[in-house]
Amino acid sequence: MANEQEQVKALQQAILQRASQFAEEHVQQGTMTRNKILRDGREKIKLMEQKELLSAKVHSDREYHRLVQASELRIQAELDRNRWGLVQSVMQSVVDELDRVHKNQQQYLLIFKSLLKQGAANMGRIPMQAMINSEDLTQFSTTWDKLISDCCGKEFDIELSNKACPCKGGLKLISKSQDVMVDYTFEGIVTRREDELRRLIFERLFSTVSTMGTVFNG
C-alpha cells in the first residue's frame, strides 16, 4: 500500500513540479508583456500631462484627475487580462503534460495500477464498476481480470464498464448501487489540487510584480 500511495503522491508532485517549471518558462514572456503595458501607460499619461499643461486654462484639475484615474483603470484591466492569460497558458501546459504521461506506457501502467489499488482500498470490498478512457479500455479489456487480481486481490469484485470515461487517464470506481464513487482520473486529481496549482503559478509568475503605484510614480 505504501508503494502505491507513493506512486500517487509522486504523480501529484510531478504535476506540481511541471506546473512550476511551466510557470517559470512563462515569466520572461509575461514580464516583457507587462513592461510594454506599463511603458505604454506611462507614455499615455505623459502625453496627457503635456496636453493638460497646454490647455490648463480650459480644463480643470478635477477633469485631469478623472482622466488619469480612467487611464489607471484601463491599464489595470489590461494587466489583469494578461495575468489571467498566462495562468491559463500554464494550466494548459499541465494538461499537455498529462497527455505525455499517458503516452508513456511503462510509466502510465505503474501509475494506473497504483490508482486502481488505492481507489479499490478506499471503496472497500463492495461490488463496483470501473470506468476508464477509450484507449485504456482497448488496452486493458482483455486482461482486466488478471489486472484486478494482481493489483487488488481476488476478493475485490470490480467489473470493467464498456462505457468509456471522458478522461485523459486514471479511472473512476462506482459502486454497483450507484451511491458511492471515487474519482482517480487525472482530471480528478488536478481538480482536487487546483487551488494549490493556481497559487503556485501565481507565486511563480507574479511574485516580483510591483504595485500599480510604480506605474505613475516612476
C-alpha atoms as a printed R data frame, in Angstrom:
    type eleno elety resid chain resno       x       y       z
1   ATOM     1    CA   MET     A     1   0.000   0.000   0.000
2   ATOM     2    CA   ALA     A     2   2.820   2.397   0.901
3   ATOM     3    CA   ASN     A     3   4.397   1.903  -2.520
4   ATOM     4    CA   GLU     A     4   1.083   2.589  -4.294
5   ATOM     5    CA   GLN     A     5   0.475   5.704  -2.213
6   ATOM     6    CA   GLU     A     6   3.980   6.838  -3.080
7   ATOM     7    CA   GLN     A     7   3.172   6.343  -6.793
8   ATOM     8    CA   VAL     A     8   0.061   8.520  -6.486
9   ATOM     9    CA   LYS     A     9   1.933  11.079  -4.409
10  ATOM    10    CA   ALA     A    10   4.744  11.053  -6.994
11  ATOM    11    CA   LEU     A    11   2.223  11.763  -9.773
12  ATOM    12    CA   GLN     A    12   0.722  14.647  -7.806
13  ATOM    13    CA   GLN     A    13   4.195  16.019  -7.026
14  ATOM    14    CA   ALA     A    14   5.207  15.662 -10.683
15  ATOM    15    CA   ILE     A    15   2.151  17.699 -11.707
16  ATOM    16    CA   LEU     A    16   3.099  20.441  -9.231
17  ATOM    17    CA   GLN     A    17   6.729  20.388 -10.365
18  ATOM    18    CA   ARG     A    18   5.763  20.631 -14.031
19  ATOM    19    CA   ALA     A    19   3.366  23.471 -13.235
20  ATOM    20    CA   SER     A    20   6.220  25.284 -11.502
21  ATOM    21    CA   GLN     A    21   8.526  24.680 -14.463
22  ATOM    22    CA   PHE     A    22   5.962  25.867 -16.986
23  ATOM    23    CA   ALA     A    23   5.237  28.927 -14.858
24  ATOM    24    CA   GLU     A    24   8.913  29.854 -14.766
25  ATOM    25    CA   GLU     A    25   9.111  29.446 -18.548
26  ATOM    26    CA   HIS     A    26   6.287  31.970 -18.879
27  ATOM    27    CA   VAL     A    27   7.861  34.527 -16.540
28  ATOM    28    CA   GLN     A    28  10.071  36.099 -19.214
29  ATOM    29    CA   GLN     A    29   7.216  36.353 -21.709
30  ATOM    30    CA   GLY     A    30   4.888  37.740 -19.057
31  ATOM    31    CA   THR     A    31   7.488  40.280 -17.897
32  ATOM    32    CA   MET     A    32   8.056  41.567 -21.433
33  ATOM    33    CA   THR     A    33   4.319  41.957 -21.994
34  ATOM    34    CA   ARG     A    34   3.860  43.631 -18.622
35  ATOM    35    CA   ASN     A    35   6.734  46.046 -19.250
36  ATOM    36    CA   LYS     A    36   5.237  47.024 -22.609
37  ATOM    37    CA   ILE     A    37   1.852  47.666 -20.968
38  ATOM    38    CA   LEU     A    38   3.476  49.782 -18.261
39  ATOM    39    CA   ARG     A    39   5.670  51.661 -20.759
40  ATOM    40    CA   ASP     A    40   2.694  52.413 -22.981
41  ATOM    41    CA   GLY     A    41   0.744  53.500 -19.900
42  ATOM    42    CA   ARG     A    42   3.459  55.909 -18.821
43  ATOM    43    CA   GLU     A    43   3.655  57.379 -22.319
44  ATOM    44    CA   LYS     A    44  -0.097  57.894 -22.428
45  ATOM    45    CA   ILE     A    45  -0.069  59.596 -19.038
46  ATOM    46    CA   LYS     A    46   2.908  61.746 -20.042
47  ATOM    47    CA   LEU     A    47   1.065  62.886 -23.146
48  ATOM    48    CA   MET     A    48  -1.998  63.591 -21.042
49  ATOM    49    CA   GLU     A    49   0.110  65.685 -18.665
50  ATOM    50    CA   GLN     A    50   1.585  67.680 -21.547
51  ATOM    51    CA   LYS     A    51  -1.817  68.219 -23.030
52  ATOM    52    CA   GLU     A    52  -3.148  69.321 -19.661
53  ATOM    53    CA   LEU     A    53  -0.397  71.910 -19.317
54  ATOM    54    CA   LEU     A    54  -1.183  73.333 -22.758
55  ATOM    55    CA   SER     A    55  -4.883  73.529 -22.073
56  ATOM    56    CA   ALA     A    56  -4.759  74.341 -18.351
57  ATOM    57    CA   LYS     A    57  -6.932  77.379 -18.859
58  ATOM    58    CA   VAL     A    58  -9.657  75.206 -20.331
59  ATOM    59    CA   HIS     A    59  -9.586  72.031 -18.257
60  ATOM    60    CA   SER     A    60  -9.969  71.851 -14.516
61  ATOM    61    CA   ASP     A    61  -7.863  69.788 -12.107
62  ATOM    62    CA   ARG     A    62 -10.872  67.583 -11.462
63  ATOM    63    CA   GLU     A    63 -11.116  66.607 -15.108
64  ATOM    64    CA   TYR     A    64  -7.401  65.888 -15.226
65  ATOM    65    CA   HIS     A    65  -7.566  63.542 -12.249
66  ATOM    66    CA   ARG     A    66 -10.618  61.846 -13.692
67  ATOM    67    CA   LEU     A    67  -8.746  61.117 -16.911
68  ATOM    68    CA   VAL     A    68  -5.695  59.816 -15.046
69  ATOM    69    CA   GLN     A    69  -7.879  57.552 -12.913
70  ATOM    70    CA   ALA     A    70  -9.629  56.222 -16.005
71  ATOM    71    CA   SER     A    71  -6.236  55.508 -17.555
72  ATOM    72    CA   GLU     A    72  -5.127  53.664 -14.406
73  ATOM    73    CA   LEU     A    73  -8.223  51.508 -14.532
74  ATOM    74    CA   ARG     A    74  -7.664  50.659 -18.191
75  ATOM    75    CA   ILE     A    75  -4.039  49.706 -17.558
76  ATOM    76    CA   GLN     A    76  -5.007  47.614 -14.528
77  ATOM    77    CA   ALA     A    77  -7.655  45.792 -16.563
78  ATOM    78    CA   GLU     A    78  -5.129  45.080 -19.310
79  ATOM    79    CA   LEU     A    79  -2.617  43.770 -16.772
80  ATOM    80    CA   ASP     A    80  -5.288  41.558 -15.223
81  ATOM    81    CA   ARG     A    81  -6.187  40.111 -18.618
82  ATOM    82    CA   ASN     A    82  -2.525  39.447 -19.314
83  ATOM    83    CA   ARG     A    83  -2.055  37.708 -15.947
84  ATOM    84    CA   TRP     A    84  -5.125  35.542 -16.419
85  ATOM    85    CA   GLY     A    85  -3.959  34.573 -19.910
86  ATOM    86    CA   LEU     A    86  -0.576  33.484 -18.540
87  ATOM    87    CA   VAL     A    87  -2.192  31.430 -15.768
88  ATOM    88    CA   GLN     A    88  -4.467  29.708 -18.280
89  ATOM    89    CA   SER     A    89  -1.478  29.031 -20.529
90  ATOM    90    CA   VAL     A    90   0.393  27.311 -17.691
91  ATOM    91    CA   MET     A    91  -2.684  25.285 -16.732
92  ATOM    92    CA   GLN     A    92  -2.933  24.119 -20.339
93  ATOM    93    CA   SER     A    93   0.727  23.105 -20.182
94  ATOM    94    CA   VAL     A    94  -0.134  20.932 -17.173
95  ATOM    95    CA   VAL     A    95  -2.927  19.277 -19.181
96  ATOM    96    CA   ASP     A    96  -0.490  18.664 -22.046
97  ATOM    97    CA   GLU     A    97   1.941  17.085 -19.587
98  ATOM    98    CA   LEU     A    98  -0.766  14.612 -18.517
99  ATOM    99    CA   ASP     A    99  -1.095  13.588 -22.157
100 ATOM   100    CA   ARG     A   100   2.630  12.893 -22.217
101 ATOM   101    CA   VAL     A   101   2.380  10.758 -19.066
102 ATOM   102    CA   HIS     A   102  -0.447   8.720 -20.597
103 ATOM   103    CA   LYS     A   103   1.531   8.079 -23.775
104 ATOM   104    CA   ASN     A   104   4.481   6.689 -21.790
105 ATOM   105    CA   GLN     A   105   3.047   3.175 -21.472
106 ATOM   106    CA   GLN     A   106   5.569   1.837 -18.971
107 ATOM   107    CA   GLN     A   107   5.250   4.830 -16.665
108 ATOM   108    CA   TYR     A   108   1.482   5.015 -17.074
109 ATOM   109    CA   LEU     A   109   0.890   1.338 -16.296
110 ATOM   110    CA   LEU     A   110   2.604   1.708 -12.914
111 ATOM   111    CA   ILE     A   111   0.576   4.823 -12.160
112 ATOM   112    CA   PHE     A   112  -2.675   3.210 -13.274
113 ATOM   113    CA   LYS     A   113  -2.102   0.151 -11.090
114 ATOM   114    CA   SER     A   114  -1.383   2.358  -8.105
115 ATOM   115    CA   LEU     A   115  -4.528   4.408  -8.678
116 ATOM   116    CA   LEU     A   116  -6.586   1.256  -9.136
117 ATOM   117    CA   LYS     A   117  -5.315  -0.327  -5.941
118 ATOM   118    CA   GLN     A   118  -5.697   2.811  -3.860
119 ATOM   119    CA   GLY     A   119  -9.159   3.500  -5.247
120 ATOM   120    CA   ALA     A   120 -10.325  -0.035  -4.542
121 ATOM   121    CA   ALA     A   121  -8.985   0.157  -0.989
122 ATOM   122    CA   ASN     A   122 -10.897   3.393  -0.425
123 ATOM   123    CA   MET     A   123 -14.127   1.919  -1.796
124 ATOM   124    CA   GLY     A   124 -13.889  -1.248   0.287
125 ATOM   125    CA   ARG     A   125 -14.853  -4.766  -0.705
126 ATOM   126    CA   ILE     A   126 -18.151  -3.953  -2.355
127 ATOM   127    CA   PRO     A   127 -19.249  -4.796  -5.889
128 ATOM   128    CA   MET     A   128 -18.163  -1.935  -8.105
129 ATOM   129    CA   GLN     A   129 -17.589  -0.888 -11.659
130 ATOM   130    CA   ALA     A   130 -14.529   0.811 -13.145
131 ATOM   131    CA   MET     A   131 -14.708   3.443 -15.868
132 ATOM   132    CA   ILE     A   132 -11.586   4.208 -17.916
133 ATOM   133    CA   ASN     A   133 -10.954   6.119 -21.135
134 ATOM   134    CA   SER     A   134 -11.362   4.570 -24.567
135 ATOM   135    CA   GLU     A   135  -7.635   3.932 -25.124
136 ATOM   136    CA   ASP     A   136  -7.288   2.185 -21.768
137 ATOM   137    CA   LEU     A   137 -10.484   0.250 -22.462
138 ATOM   138    CA   THR     A   138  -8.887  -1.165 -25.594
139 ATOM   139    CA   GLN     A   139  -5.639  -1.928 -23.771
140 ATOM   140    CA   PHE     A   140  -6.994  -3.436 -20.543
141 ATOM   141    CA   SER     A   141 -10.264  -5.106 -21.569
142 ATOM   142    CA   THR     A   142  -8.713  -8.481 -22.366
143 ATOM   143    CA   THR     A   143  -6.512  -8.583 -19.260
144 ATOM   144    CA   TRP     A   144  -8.818  -6.857 -16.788
145 ATOM   145    CA   ASP     A   145  -9.456  -9.853 -14.521
146 ATOM   146    CA   LYS     A   146  -5.736 -10.518 -14.177
147 ATOM   147    CA   LEU     A   147  -5.090  -6.826 -13.571
148 ATOM   148    CA   ILE     A   148  -7.628  -6.802 -10.739
149 ATOM   149    CA   SER     A   149  -6.212  -9.992  -9.269
150 ATOM   150    CA   ASP     A   150  -2.634  -8.697  -9.389
151 ATOM   151    CA   CYS     A   151  -3.437  -5.220  -8.026
152 ATOM   152    CA   CYS     A   152  -6.303  -5.791  -5.620
153 ATOM   153    CA   GLY     A   153  -6.696  -9.481  -4.959
154 ATOM   154    CA   LYS     A   154  -9.444 -11.914  -5.890
155 ATOM   155    CA   GLU     A   155 -11.683 -10.724  -3.066
156 ATOM   156    CA   PHE     A   156 -12.441  -7.493  -4.941
157 ATOM   157    CA   ASP     A   157 -15.368  -7.527  -7.361
158 ATOM   158    CA   ILE     A   158 -14.541  -4.821  -9.902
159 ATOM   159    CA   GLU     A   159 -16.299  -5.045 -13.249
160 ATOM   160    CA   LEU     A   160 -14.954  -3.075 -16.204
161 ATOM   161    CA   SER     A   161 -17.581  -0.805 -17.728
162 ATOM   162    CA   ASN     A   162 -17.865  -0.934 -21.502
163 ATOM   163    CA   LYS     A   163 -18.684   2.773 -21.431
164 ATOM   164    CA   ALA     A   164 -15.579   4.932 -21.829
165 ATOM   165    CA   CYS     A   165 -14.810   7.675 -19.336
166 ATOM   166    CA   PRO     A   166 -14.015  11.072 -20.949
167 ATOM   167    CA   CYS     A   167 -10.716  11.484 -19.140
168 ATOM   168    CA   LYS     A   168  -7.019  11.629 -20.025
169 ATOM   169    CA   GLY     A   169  -6.053   8.777 -17.725
170 ATOM   170    CA   GLY     A   170  -6.722   7.062 -14.431
171 ATOM   171    CA   LEU     A   171 -10.147   5.717 -13.517
172 ATOM   172    CA   LYS     A   172 -13.418   6.179 -11.692
173 ATOM   173    CA   LEU     A   173 -14.756   3.486  -9.374
174 ATOM   174    CA   ILE     A   174 -18.517   3.424  -8.844
175 ATOM   175    CA   SER     A   175 -20.437   1.091  -6.565
176 ATOM   176    CA   LYS     A   176 -22.966  -1.047  -8.413
177 ATOM   177    CA   SER     A   177 -25.625   0.500  -6.214
178 ATOM   178    CA   GLN     A   178 -24.536   3.870  -7.715
179 ATOM   179    CA   ASP     A   179 -24.306   5.551  -4.293
180 ATOM   180    CA   VAL     A   180 -20.517   5.644  -3.821
181 ATOM   181    CA   MET     A   181 -17.812   6.849  -6.215
182 ATOM   182    CA   VAL     A   182 -14.134   7.697  -6.083
183 ATOM   183    CA   ASP     A   183 -12.507   9.731  -8.833
184 ATOM   184    CA   TYR     A   184  -8.898   8.824  -9.526
185 ATOM   185    CA   THR     A   185  -8.814  10.226 -13.043
186 ATOM   186    CA   PHE     A   186  -6.038  12.652 -13.941
187 ATOM   187    CA   GLU     A   187  -8.654  15.396 -14.152
188 ATOM   188    CA   GLY     A   188  -9.970  14.483 -10.706
189 ATOM   189    CA   ILE     A   189  -6.501  14.706  -9.198
190 ATOM   190    CA   VAL     A   190  -5.837  18.080 -10.856
191 ATOM   191    CA   THR     A   191  -9.226  19.411  -9.731
192 ATOM   192    CA   ARG     A   192  -8.535  18.457  -6.114
193 ATOM   193    CA   ARG     A   193  -5.179  20.241  -6.314
194 ATOM   194    CA   GLU     A   194  -6.401  23.134  -8.489
195 ATOM   195    CA   ASP     A   195  -6.236  25.785  -5.771
196 ATOM   196    CA   GLU     A   196  -2.701  24.723  -4.886
197 ATOM   197    CA   LEU     A   197  -1.703  24.705  -8.563
198 ATOM   198    CA   ARG     A   198  -3.095  28.176  -9.226
199 ATOM   199    CA   ARG     A   199  -1.481  29.535  -6.072
200 ATOM   200    CA   LEU     A   200   1.861  28.071  -7.156
201 ATOM   201    CA   ILE     A   201   1.503  29.523 -10.656
202 ATOM   202    CA   PHE     A   202   0.633  32.978  -9.329
203 ATOM   203    CA   GLU     A   203   3.601  32.879  -6.961
204 ATOM   204    CA   ARG     A   204   5.997  31.924  -9.762
205 ATOM   205    CA   LEU     A   205   4.613  34.397 -12.296
206 ATOM   206    CA   PHE     A   206   3.804  37.442 -10.215
207 ATOM   207    CA   SER     A   207   5.884  37.357  -7.029
208 ATOM   208    CA   THR     A   208   8.072  40.182  -8.385
209 ATOM   209    CA   VAL     A   209   5.294  42.247  -9.977
210 ATOM   210    CA   SER     A   210   5.282  45.703  -8.409
211 ATOM   211    CA   THR     A   211   2.174  47.568  -7.394
212 ATOM   212    CA   MET     A   212   0.295  49.907  -9.696
213 ATOM   213    CA   GLY     A   213   1.744  52.865  -7.835
214 ATOM   214    CA   THR     A   214   5.036  52.416  -9.649
215 ATOM   215    CA   VAL     A   215   3.289  52.945 -12.961
216 ATOM   216    CA   PHE     A   216   2.602  56.519 -12.122
217 ATOM   217    CA   ASN     A   217   5.399  57.311  -9.688
218 ATOM   218    CA   GLY     A   218   8.409  56.102 -11.655
